[in-house]
Amino acid sequence: MHPYSTSLLFGIVAALANIFGGLIIIKTHWRREYLKYFLALGSGFMLAVAFLEMIPTSYSVLHASPVFILAGYLIVHLFEHGLAPYFHFGEEVHTEEMLDPRVGLSALIGLTSHTFFDGVAIASGFILSYKLGIIVFMAVILHKLPEGFTITSIMMASGKGKTFSLMAAVGLGVATLAGVLTMGLVGGLVNYGLPLSAGVTIYVAASDLMPEVNEEPGVKLSLCVFAGVLMFFVAREVLHAM
């Protein structure tokens, strides 16, 4: 299968995970502590993928890649916390801060910025290597559910109805597909797209997910972070053996 078709297929799966994350908030009752373990596992896996796969590969295709890695980190920081000061991953419970309707919109803009780069990351990986594409997709899919229920929760806390809130999660999925399509249409951007998305991945793992993990006392979540790193090594060995 052509790398573009493959990346589009996996991009659709990632987009559906955003929507499913929104449905979790709307349709089911869930225990918050399970979310913490999921975030911890994802942060460890994502950091390992960024530092051990995406950054080395980026440097091999573009000598100036560190500049773009930093740029990707700063772009998401600007959109997520410059425009959405109350934004955090997980269930939104600070309803008094959500009364301003602009808060929900700014959070959506912030999350859309990095879900776009989720799509860029998936497509860039598959354009360069099928195995890289798979492992990058795994890193992306691990935070797709949290993205979906985060934005849906924020929208509902700000007074929006269930349908509108779920449509916000759909919007994140559309942004992911837009990132994939952008790389497919302009494949020559892959040398810049991979390092930019590496910076975004580091930001999401270290600045979005890890603070949520660090709020929880005890060693269990720390072990989950290490389990995520171990999962990366296992996945990489399996892919290399194929």
HELIX and SHEET records of a PDB file:
HELIX    1   1 PRO A    3  LYS A   27  1                                  25    
HELIX    2   2 ARG A   32  VAL A   49  1                                  18    
HELIX    3   3 ALA A   50  MET A   54  3                                   5    
HELIX    4   4 ILE A   55  VAL A   61  1                                   7    
HELIX    5   5 SER A   65  HIS A   77  1                                  13    
HELIX    6   6 LEU A   78  GLY A   82  3                                   5    
HELIX    7   7 THR A   95  GLU A   97  5                                   3    
HELIX    8   8 PRO A  101  LEU A  128  1                                  28    
HELIX    9   9 TYR A  130  ALA A  157  1                                  28    
HELIX   10  10 LYS A  162  LEU A  185  1                                  24    
HELIX   11  11 GLY A  187  LEU A  189  5                                   3    
HELIX   12  12 VAL A  190  TYR A  203  1                                  14    
HELIX   13  13 VAL A  204  LEU A  209  3                                   6    
HELIX   14  14 MET A  210  ASN A  214  1                                   5    
HELIX   15  15 LYS A  220  ALA A  241  1                                  22    
END                                                                             
